[in-house]
Amino acid sequence: MQSTYFYLALIVFALNIAPAFAPPTWTVLVLFKLNSNIPSLPLILIGAIFAGLGRYSLALLTSKLRNHISEKQNNNLAAVSEYLNRNKAKRLLGLVFFVISPLPSAQLFEAVGLMGLRLIPFTVAFFLGRIVSYSIYVTGISAIKEKGLSDIILNNLKSPIGIGLQLLLLAGIYLLTRVEWSTLQKPKNEFPRS
């Protein structure tokens, strides 16, 4: 049983450190539930913990790319990071977005890593959101037949919409470095008083 836990943790971590195109973690958890004796609670906890560690590691690795991009792009990232760090309401909204976002989380963590934001709050928000979503998937597998699940996994990997969304989000991360955020944050000129 311990080796099953080890392989589950390793697979979940590997999927979540991938920058794009990895199958969703919930599919792996459901496959393990269908093909092993792992109780639901440890399955969900291992899934959420190692998904969080994988995404944290992905953001950390992505942050190292800042050393390989232009000074202008770094300045753009610093400006958006300063804006988000300065504005508590927007930062809180970002954390809530991490909890409930239907978007692939790899690109969200890559953006956080590039912006140099504090990773722990985003990782905790991600972990909490995954506890809820993985609980729903793992406890709801009685309605899914094994063949139906493999079709879902394959369709997810081959879906033109899914592939397009991944590519669009990767392009969005690139654009994040190109926007001159400092000019967007400047207060608009007020009309002179007469």
N, C-alpha and C positions, 0 to 999 in steps of 0.2 A: 504493500500500500504506500509506503514512504517513497518508493521509486516512482510510483504514479504521480504523487504530489510533486516530486522533483521535476519530472518531465512536463507536467502541466505548467508549473512555474516558468520553466525554461522556454516553452513554446509561447506562452502569453507574453513574457518579456521580449522575446525575439520579434513577435508580431508588432509590438508597440514601440519598438525602437526603429522600426522600418519607417522611412520618410513618406512613403506612399504605396498604394496598391496592395496592401496586406488585407487579408480577409478580416471581417470584424471579429473581435475577441469573443463575443457572445456565441458565435458559431462553434468555436473550439470548446467552450464550456459545455454547450449542449451536446456536442459529440462525446466529450468525456463522460457526461452524465448518462448518455445512452449506452456507452460501451465499458463502463467501469462501475465499481461499487462505492465511489466517492459520495459521501453525503452532501446534500445541497449547500449547507452552511460553509464547510471548508472550501468547497468548489467556488462559491461566490467570493469568499474572502481572498483566496489565493488569486483568483482572477482579477479582482479589483486592486489588490496590493501590487501585483506584478505588472498589471497594465499601467498603474500609476508610476511605478519605478521605471518602466520602459519609456513612457512619455516624458518623465523628468529627464532621463538620460538623453533622449532625442533633443529636447530643448537645450540641454547643456552642451551637447555636441554642436547643435546649430549655432549656438552663441559664439562658438569658436570661429565661425565663418566671418565674423565681423573683422577679423584680422586680414581677410583676403578680399575685402571689397573696398571701393574707393572712399576717400575721406568725405566726399559729398554725400554718399549713401549712408555712411556712419553718422554724419550730422543729421540727416533726415530721420534716421532711427532714434537718435538721441532726443530729437525734438518731440517725436510722438511719445516716446517713453516718459519724458519730463511732463508732458501734458497729462498723460494717464496717471502718473504718480502724484501729480499736483491736484488732480480732480478726484476726490474720494468717491463721489457718486458714480462717475464713469468707471472707476476701478471696481467698485462693487457690482456694477452692471456687467462688467467683463467676467467677474467670478461667477455670477448667476448664469451667464451665457455658457460658461464651461460646464456647469452642472446640467443644463437642459438642452444644449445644442445638438441638433440632429446632424450637423456637419461632421465630416471626418476630423477626428481630433488631432491627427498627426500634424496637419498644416496649422492648426491653432497653436500647438506647442512650438512649432518651428517659428511662428511669428513672435510668440512670447520670448523665445530664446534670442532671436535676432534683435528684438527691441531692448533686451537686457533687463526685462522686468523680473521681479522677485518670483522665483519658480515655486516655492513652497505653497503659497496661497492657491495658485492655479492647480497645482497637483492635488492638494486636499479637496478642492472643489470638484475636480475630475473624479477623484476616488469616491466621494460621496454620491455623485451622479451615477457612477458605475455600480455602486452597491445596489442602488434602486433598479437600474435597468437590467443588470445581470440577474437580480432576484426574480424579476418578471420573466425573463427568458428561461432560466433554469427551472423555476417552479412550474412554468407553463408548457414544458416539453411533452407532457402526456398527450397533448393534442397533435403533436408533430410526429409523423412516421419517419424512420431513418432515411428512406429513399427521398422523401419530400425535403428533408433537411439538406441532403447532398445537392439536390437541385437548387435549393435556395443559395447555398454557398457558391456553386458554379455560376449561377445567374448573376450573383453579386460581382464575381470576378470578371465576367465577360460582358456585363451590362454597358452599353455605350453611354448611357446617362451617368452611371457610376464612374466610368473611366473619364468622361468629359468633366465631371465635377472635380475629380482629383486633379486633372490638368488645369482646370480653371483656378482652383485653390492654390496650386503651385505657382501659377502666373500671378495670383494675387499677392503671394509672399514676395515675389520679385518686385512687383509694383510698390509694395510697402516701402522698399528701400529707395524708390525713385521719386516719390512724392515729397515735395518740399514742405514738410509739416510745419516748420517754423513760420512760414508766410501765411499759412491758414490759421494760425493761432493768434496772430497779431490783432489787437482791437481795431475795429474800423474807425477811420478818422471821423471825428465829430465835426459838425458844421460850426464855424466860428460864430461866437455870439456877437450880436451887434450892439 
